[in-house]
Amino acid sequence: MATKPNLSAADVSRVIEMAWEDRTPFEAIEQLYQLPEAEVIKLMRRELKPSSFRLWRERVSGRVTKHGKIRPAGITRAYCPTQYKR
């Protein structure tokens, strides 16, 4: 079993942000932060208010864009081109 990474407050904030994003798959979070889906769920449970956690779980459960292996072939990136304002 791999050791859990020590995440800074900024990293935890970014993981939470990525977990809420519809088009960011759990595999992207794992690649960047070495947190598999189960650990992301634990982090979200620990960091969010109970009601916010329930809303998040309901939102991501069964969402195909959150899982790289079942994403539709046409989705090649994790965000919309207009998501980040310049």
The first five atom37 places (N, CA, C, CB, O) and aatype in JSON, in Angstrom:
{
  "aatype": [12, 0, 16, 11, 14, 2, 10, 15, 0, 0, 3, 19, 15, 1, 19, 9, 6, 12, 0, 17, 6, 3, 1, 16, 14, 13, 6, 0, 9, 6, 5, 10, 18, 5, 10, 14, 6, 0, 6, 19, 9, 11, 10, 12, 1, 1, 6, 10, 11, 14, 15, 15, 13, 1, 10, 17, 1, 6, 1, 19, 15, 7, 1, 19, 16, 11, 8, 7, 11, 9, 1, 14, 0, 7, 9, 16, 1, 0, 18, 4, 14, 16, 5, 18, 11, 1],
  "atom_mask": [
    [1, 1, 1, 1, 1],
    [1, 1, 1, 1, 1],
    [1, 1, 1, 1, 1],
    [1, 1, 1, 1, 1],
    [1, 1, 1, 1, 1],
    [1, 1, 1, 1, 1],
    [1, 1, 1, 1, 1],
    [1, 1, 1, 1, 1],
    [1, 1, 1, 1, 1],
    [1, 1, 1, 1, 1],
    [1, 1, 1, 1, 1],
    [1, 1, 1, 1, 1],
    [1, 1, 1, 1, 1],
    [1, 1, 1, 1, 1],
    [1, 1, 1, 1, 1],
    [1, 1, 1, 1, 1],
    [1, 1, 1, 1, 1],
    [1, 1, 1, 1, 1],
    [1, 1, 1, 1, 1],
    [1, 1, 1, 1, 1],
    [1, 1, 1, 1, 1],
    [1, 1, 1, 1, 1],
    [1, 1, 1, 1, 1],
    [1, 1, 1, 1, 1],
    [1, 1, 1, 1, 1],
    [1, 1, 1, 1, 1],
    [1, 1, 1, 1, 1],
    [1, 1, 1, 1, 1],
    [1, 1, 1, 1, 1],
    [1, 1, 1, 1, 1],
    [1, 1, 1, 1, 1],
    [1, 1, 1, 1, 1],
    [1, 1, 1, 1, 1],
    [1, 1, 1, 1, 1],
    [1, 1, 1, 1, 1],
    [1, 1, 1, 1, 1],
    [1, 1, 1, 1, 1],
    [1, 1, 1, 1, 1],
    [1, 1, 1, 1, 1],
    [1, 1, 1, 1, 1],
    [1, 1, 1, 1, 1],
    [1, 1, 1, 1, 1],
    [1, 1, 1, 1, 1],
    [1, 1, 1, 1, 1],
    [1, 1, 1, 1, 1],
    [1, 1, 1, 1, 1],
    [1, 1, 1, 1, 1],
    [1, 1, 1, 1, 1],
    [1, 1, 1, 1, 1],
    [1, 1, 1, 1, 1],
    [1, 1, 1, 1, 1],
    [1, 1, 1, 1, 1],
    [1, 1, 1, 1, 1],
    [1, 1, 1, 1, 1],
    [1, 1, 1, 1, 1],
    [1, 1, 1, 1, 1],
    [1, 1, 1, 1, 1],
    [1, 1, 1, 1, 1],
    [1, 1, 1, 1, 1],
    [1, 1, 1, 1, 1],
    [1, 1, 1, 1, 1],
    [1, 1, 1, 0, 1],
    [1, 1, 1, 1, 1],
    [1, 1, 1, 1, 1],
    [1, 1, 1, 1, 1],
    [1, 1, 1, 1, 1],
    [1, 1, 1, 1, 1],
    [1, 1, 1, 0, 1],
    [1, 1, 1, 1, 1],
    [1, 1, 1, 1, 1],
    [1, 1, 1, 1, 1],
    [1, 1, 1, 1, 1],
    [1, 1, 1, 1, 1],
    [1, 1, 1, 0, 1],
    [1, 1, 1, 1, 1],
    [1, 1, 1, 1, 1],
    [1, 1, 1, 1, 1],
    [1, 1, 1, 1, 1],
    [1, 1, 1, 1, 1],
    [1, 1, 1, 1, 1],
    [1, 1, 1, 1, 1],
    [1, 1, 1, 1, 1],
    [1, 1, 1, 1, 1],
    [1, 1, 1, 1, 1],
    [1, 1, 1, 1, 1],
    [1, 1, 1, 1, 1]
  ],
  "atom_positions": [
    [[0.84, -1.19, 0.0], [0.0, 0.0, 0.0], [0.89, 1.25, 0.0], [-0.96, 0.0, 1.23], [1.85, 1.32, 0.76]],
    [[0.58, 2.19, -0.83], [1.36, 3.41, -0.92], [1.11, 4.3, 0.3], [1.04, 4.17, -2.21], [0.05, 4.25, 0.92]],
    [[2.11, 5.1, 0.62], [1.93, 6.02, 1.73], [1.07, 7.19, 1.28], [3.29, 6.51, 2.27], [1.11, 7.58, 0.12]],
    [[0.32, 7.73, 2.2], [-0.54, 8.86, 1.89], [0.32, 10.12, 1.8], [-1.65, 9.02, 2.96], [1.19, 10.34, 2.63]],
    [[0.07, 10.94, 0.78], [0.85, 12.17, 0.65], [0.44, 13.18, 1.71], [0.68, 12.77, -0.75], [-0.72, 13.23, 2.13]],
    [[1.39, 13.98, 2.14], [1.1, 15.08, 3.04], [0.72, 16.27, 2.17], [2.32, 15.42, 3.98], [1.56, 16.81, 1.46]],
    [[-0.53, 16.67, 2.23], [-1.02, 17.76, 1.4], [-1.04, 19.07, 2.18], [-2.41, 17.43, 0.88], [-1.44, 19.11, 3.34]],
    [[-0.6, 20.12, 1.52], [-0.69, 21.45, 2.12], [-2.15, 21.89, 2.1], [0.23, 22.48, 1.37], [-2.98, 21.26, 1.46]],
    [[-2.44, 22.97, 2.79], [-3.81, 23.5, 2.79], [-4.21, 23.89, 1.37], [-3.92, 24.72, 3.74], [-5.37, 23.71, 0.98]],
    [[-3.27, 24.43, 0.6], [-3.56, 24.81, -0.79], [-3.85, 23.57, -1.63], [-2.38, 25.6, -1.4], [-4.75, 23.6, -2.48]],
    [[-3.12, 22.47, -1.41], [-3.36, 21.23, -2.14], [-4.73, 20.65, -1.79], [-2.26, 20.2, -1.82], [-5.46, 20.21, -2.68]],
    [[-5.08, 20.67, -0.52], [-6.4, 20.17, -0.1], [-7.49, 20.99, -0.77], [-6.55, 20.22, 1.47], [-8.47, 20.44, -1.26]],
    [[-7.32, 22.3, -0.79], [-8.3, 23.17, -1.44], [-8.43, 22.85, -2.92], [-7.9, 24.64, -1.26], [-9.54, 22.81, -3.45]],
    [[-7.31, 22.61, -3.59], [-7.33, 22.29, -5.02], [-7.96, 20.93, -5.27], [-5.91, 22.32, -5.6], [-8.7, 20.76, -6.24]],
    [[-7.69, 19.95, -4.42], [-8.32, 18.63, -4.56], [-9.84, 18.77, -4.43], [-7.76, 17.64, -3.51], [-10.58, 18.17, -5.21]],
    [[-10.29, 19.53, -3.46], [-11.73, 19.75, -3.27], [-12.32, 20.41, -4.51], [-11.99, 20.62, -2.01], [-13.39, 20.02, -4.99]],
    [[-11.63, 21.41, -5.03], [-12.1, 22.1, -6.23], [-12.2, 21.13, -7.42], [-11.16, 23.28, -6.58], [-13.19, 21.12, -8.14]],
    [[-11.16, 20.33, -7.6], [-11.16, 19.36, -8.7], [-12.25, 18.31, -8.53], [-9.79, 18.68, -8.79], [-12.87, 17.89, -9.5]],
    [[-12.49, 17.89, -7.28], [-13.51, 16.88, -7.02], [-14.91, 17.43, -7.34], [-13.45, 16.43, -5.55], [-15.77, 16.67, -7.79]],
    [[-15.14, 18.72, -7.12], [-16.43, 19.32, -7.42], [-16.63, 19.52, -8.92], [-16.57, 20.64, -6.7], [-17.77, 19.55, -9.39]],
    [[-15.55, 19.68, -9.67], [-15.67, 19.92, -11.11], [-16.23, 18.68, -11.8], [-14.29, 20.31, -11.71], [-15.75, 17.57, -11.58]],
    [[-17.23, 18.88, -12.63], [-17.89, 17.76, -13.3], [-16.98, 17.02, -14.26], [-19.1, 18.26, -14.05], [-17.07, 15.79, -14.37]],
    [[-16.1, 17.71, -14.94], [-15.32, 17.09, -16.0], [-13.92, 16.67, -15.57], [-15.23, 18.02, -17.16], [-13.14, 16.2, -16.4]],
    [[-13.58, 16.83, -14.32], [-12.27, 16.4, -13.84], [-12.4, 14.99, -13.29], [-11.7, 17.37, -12.75], [-13.05, 14.78, -12.26]],
    [[-11.79, 14.01, -13.94], [-11.93, 12.62, -13.47], [-11.1, 12.37, -12.21], [-11.51, 11.64, -14.57], [-10.11, 13.06, -11.95]],
    [[-11.51, 11.39, -11.45], [-10.76, 11.02, -10.25], [-9.33, 10.61, -10.61], [-11.46, 9.87, -9.51], [-8.41, 10.79, -9.81]],
    [[-9.15, 10.06, -11.81], [-7.8, 9.65, -12.23], [-6.86, 10.84, -12.33], [-7.86, 8.92, -13.58], [-5.67, 10.7, -12.07]],
    [[-7.38, 12.02, -12.7], [-6.54, 13.21, -12.78], [-6.09, 13.64, -11.38], [-7.3, 14.37, -13.47], [-4.95, 14.05, -11.18]],
    [[-6.99, 13.53, -10.42], [-6.64, 13.86, -9.03], [-5.58, 12.88, -8.53], [-7.89, 13.84, -8.1], [-4.62, 13.28, -7.86]],
    [[-5.76, 11.61, -8.85], [-4.79, 10.6, -8.42], [-3.43, 10.84, -9.06], [-5.28, 9.2, -8.76], [-2.4, 10.7, -8.4]],
    [[-3.42, 11.2, -10.32], [-2.16, 11.45, -11.01], [-1.41, 12.64, -10.4], [-2.4, 11.67, -12.5], [-0.2, 12.6, -10.24]],
    [[-2.14, 13.7, -10.08], [-1.51, 14.91, -9.55], [-1.16, 14.82, -8.07], [-2.4, 16.09, -9.78], [-0.13, 15.33, -7.64]],
    [[-2.03, 14.18, -7.28], [-1.88, 14.2, -5.83], [-1.72, 12.83, -5.18], [-3.06, 14.88, -5.23], [-1.67, 12.73, -3.96]],
    [[-1.64, 11.77, -5.98], [-1.5, 10.41, -5.49], [-2.63, 10.02, -4.52], [-0.16, 10.24, -4.8], [-2.4, 9.29, -3.55]],
    [[-3.83, 10.52, -4.8], [-5.01, 10.19, -3.99], [-6.0, 9.4, -4.85], [-5.68, 11.48, -3.41], [-6.62, 9.98, -5.74]],
    [[-6.15, 8.11, -4.6], [-7.16, 7.35, -5.34], [-8.57, 7.82, -4.95], [-7.0, 5.84, -5.08], [-8.74, 8.54, -3.97]],
    [[-9.54, 7.41, -5.71], [-10.92, 7.85, -5.5], [-11.37, 7.66, -4.05], [-11.86, 7.1, -6.43], [-12.0, 8.56, -3.48]],
    [[-11.08, 6.53, -3.45], [-11.5, 6.27, -2.07], [-10.91, 7.29, -1.1], [-11.08, 4.85, -1.64], [-11.58, 7.71, -0.15]],
    [[-9.66, 7.7, -1.33], [-9.03, 8.69, -0.47], [-9.61, 10.08, -0.7], [-7.52, 8.72, -0.7], [-9.72, 10.88, 0.23]],
    [[-10.0, 10.38, -1.95], [-10.65, 11.66, -2.23], [-11.98, 11.72, -1.48], [-10.87, 11.85, -3.77], [-12.32, 12.75, -0.91]],
    [[-12.71, 10.62, -1.49], [-13.98, 10.57, -0.77], [-13.76, 10.81, 0.72], [-14.68, 9.2, -1.0], [-14.5, 11.56, 1.36]],
    [[-12.73, 10.17, 1.28], [-12.42, 10.38, 2.7], [-12.06, 11.83, 2.98], [-11.27, 9.47, 3.14], [-12.5, 12.41, 3.97]],
    [[-11.25, 12.42, 2.1], [-10.86, 13.82, 2.26], [-12.09, 14.72, 2.2], [-9.84, 14.24, 1.17], [-12.23, 15.63, 3.02]],
    [[-12.96, 14.47, 1.26], [-14.17, 15.29, 1.12], [-15.06, 15.13, 2.36], [-14.96, 14.89, -0.16], [-15.62, 16.11, 2.85]],
    [[-15.19, 13.92, 2.85], [-16.0, 13.69, 4.06], [-15.42, 14.46, 5.25], [-16.07, 12.17, 4.38], [-16.16, 15.02, 6.06]],
    [[-14.1, 14.47, 5.35], [-13.42, 15.14, 6.46], [-13.48, 16.66, 6.35], [-11.97, 14.68, 6.53], [-13.64, 17.35, 7.36]],
    [[-13.36, 17.19, 5.13], [-13.21, 18.64, 4.95], [-14.52, 19.39, 4.73], [-12.31, 18.89, 3.79], [-14.6, 20.58, 5.04]],
    [[-15.55, 18.73, 4.22], [-16.81, 19.41, 3.94], [-17.79, 19.26, 5.09], [-17.43, 18.87, 2.66], [-17.69, 18.33, 5.9]],
    [[-18.73, 20.18, 5.15], [-19.83, 20.02, 6.09], [-20.63, 18.79, 5.66], [-20.75, 21.31, 6.14], [-20.64, 18.46, 4.48]],
    [[-21.29, 18.11, 6.59], [-22.04, 16.9, 6.24], [-23.03, 17.11, 5.09], [-22.78, 16.39, 7.45], [-23.13, 16.27, 4.2]],
    [[-23.74, 18.22, 5.1], [-24.72, 18.46, 4.03], [-24.02, 18.68, 2.7], [-25.6, 19.67, 4.38], [-24.52, 18.23, 1.66]],
    [[-22.89, 19.36, 2.7], [-22.14, 19.58, 1.46], [-21.57, 18.27, 0.95], [-21.02, 20.6, 1.69], [-21.54, 18.04, -0.26]],
    [[-21.1, 17.42, 1.84], [-20.59, 16.12, 1.43], [-21.69, 15.29, 0.77], [-20.0, 15.36, 2.63], [-21.47, 14.68, -0.27]],
    [[-22.88, 15.27, 1.37], [-23.99, 14.52, 0.79], [-24.35, 15.04, -0.6], [-25.21, 14.58, 1.72], [-24.59, 14.25, -1.52]],
    [[-24.38, 16.36, -0.76], [-24.65, 16.94, -2.08], [-23.59, 16.54, -3.09], [-24.74, 18.47, -1.98], [-23.91, 16.2, -4.23]],
    [[-22.34, 16.57, -2.68], [-21.24, 16.2, -3.58], [-21.34, 14.74, -3.98], [-19.88, 16.47, -2.9], [-21.21, 14.4, -5.16]],
    [[-21.58, 13.85, -2.99], [-21.67, 12.42, -3.3], [-22.83, 12.14, -4.27], [-21.85, 11.59, -2.01], [-22.7, 11.35, -5.2]],
    [[-23.94, 12.81, -4.03], [-25.08, 12.63, -4.92], [-24.73, 13.11, -6.33], [-26.32, 13.39, -4.39], [-25.11, 12.49, -7.33]],
    [[-24.0, 14.2, -6.41], [-23.63, 14.78, -7.69], [-22.67, 13.89, -8.48], [-23.0, 16.15, -7.48], [-22.84, 13.71, -9.68]],
    [[-21.66, 13.32, -7.82], [-20.64, 12.56, -8.55], [-20.98, 11.08, -8.7], [-19.33, 12.69, -7.85], [-20.38, 10.4, -9.53]],
    [[-21.9, 10.57, -7.93], [-22.24, 9.14, -8.03], [-22.86, 8.86, -9.39], [-23.21, 8.73, -6.89], [-23.89, 9.43, -9.76]],
    [[-22.22, 7.98, -10.11], [-22.72, 7.6, -11.42], [-22.42, 8.56, -12.55], [0.0, 0.0, 0.0], [-22.82, 8.32, -13.68]],
    [[-21.72, 9.65, -12.26], [-21.39, 10.63, -13.3], [-20.24, 10.08, -14.14], [-21.01, 12.01, -12.66], [-19.14, 9.87, -13.63]],
    [[-20.5, 9.85, -15.41], [-19.5, 9.2, -16.26], [-18.26, 10.06, -16.46], [-20.11, 8.86, -17.6], [-17.17, 9.52, -16.69]],
    [[-18.39, 11.37, -16.4], [-17.22, 12.22, -16.63], [-16.24, 12.21, -15.46], [-17.66, 13.64, -16.91], [-15.12, 12.71, -15.6]],
    [[-16.63, 11.67, -14.32], [-15.73, 11.61, -13.17], [-14.86, 10.36, -13.18], [-16.53, 11.66, -11.88], [-13.99, 10.21, -12.33]],
    [[-15.09, 9.47, -14.14], [-14.33, 8.23, -14.21], [-13.75, 8.08, -15.61], [-15.21, 7.0, -13.84], [-14.5, 7.91, -16.57]],
    [[-12.45, 8.16, -15.73], [-11.79, 8.15, -17.02], [-12.12, 6.97, -17.89], [0.0, 0.0, 0.0], [-12.22, 7.11, -19.11]],
    [[-12.29, 5.81, -17.31], [-12.53, 4.6, -18.1], [-13.91, 4.56, -18.73], [-12.35, 3.38, -17.23], [-14.11, 3.87, -19.73]],
    [[-14.86, 5.28, -18.17], [-16.21, 5.25, -18.74], [-16.62, 6.58, -19.34], [-17.21, 4.85, -17.68], [-17.79, 6.79, -19.67]],
    [[-15.66, 7.49, -19.49], [-15.96, 8.78, -20.12], [-16.26, 8.59, -21.6], [-14.78, 9.76, -19.94], [-15.66, 7.74, -22.25]],
    [[-17.16, 9.38, -22.14], [-17.39, 9.33, -23.58], [-16.11, 9.71, -24.33], [-18.55, 10.27, -23.98], [-15.32, 10.52, -23.86]],
    [[-15.92, 9.12, -25.49], [-14.69, 9.31, -26.26], [-14.45, 10.76, -26.65], [-14.73, 8.46, -27.5], [-13.29, 11.15, -26.81]],
    [[-15.48, 11.57, -26.8], [-15.32, 12.95, -27.24], [-14.78, 13.9, -26.18], [0.0, 0.0, 0.0], [-14.41, 15.03, -26.51]],
    [[-14.73, 13.47, -24.93], [-14.25, 14.34, -23.86], [-12.76, 14.09, -23.7], [-15.01, 14.09, -22.51], [-12.34, 13.04, -23.22]],
    [[-11.97, 15.08, -24.12], [-10.52, 14.89, -24.1], [-9.81, 15.77, -23.09], [-9.96, 15.16, -25.46], [-8.61, 15.61, -22.88]],
    [[-10.52, 16.68, -22.44], [-9.88, 17.52, -21.44], [-10.8, 17.65, -20.23], [-9.54, 18.91, -22.02], [-11.98, 17.29, -20.29]],
    [[-10.24, 18.16, -19.15], [-10.98, 18.18, -17.89], [-11.74, 19.46, -17.65], [-10.04, 17.96, -16.76], [-12.44, 19.57, -16.64]],
    [[-11.64, 20.44, -18.54], [-12.33, 21.68, -18.28], [-12.82, 22.32, -19.58], [-11.43, 22.64, -17.54], [-12.34, 21.99, -20.66]],
    [[-13.75, 23.21, -19.44], [-14.28, 23.95, -20.57], [-13.29, 25.06, -20.93], [-15.69, 24.54, -20.24], [-12.7, 25.66, -20.03]],
    [[-13.09, 25.36, -22.21], [-12.12, 26.4, -22.6], [-12.41, 27.76, -21.97], [-12.12, 26.54, -24.11], [-11.49, 28.56, -21.79]],
    [[-13.66, 28.04, -21.64], [-14.0, 29.35, -21.05], [-14.02, 29.32, -19.52], [-15.35, 29.82, -21.56], [-14.37, 30.32, -18.89]],
    [[-13.64, 28.19, -18.92], [-13.7, 28.05, -17.46], [-12.74, 29.01, -16.76], [-13.39, 26.62, -17.06], [-13.1, 29.61, -15.74]],
    [[-11.54, 29.15, -17.28], [-10.54, 29.98, -16.63], [-10.46, 31.31, -17.35], [-9.15, 29.28, -16.61], [-10.05, 31.36, -18.52]],
    [[-10.83, 32.38, -16.68], [-10.83, 33.71, -17.28], [-9.41, 34.25, -17.31], [-11.75, 34.66, -16.5], [-8.63, 34.05, -16.38]],
    [[-9.09, 34.93, -18.38], [-7.74, 35.5, -18.52], [-7.81, 37.0, -18.6], [-7.03, 34.96, -19.75], [-6.78, 37.66, -18.71]]
  ]
}
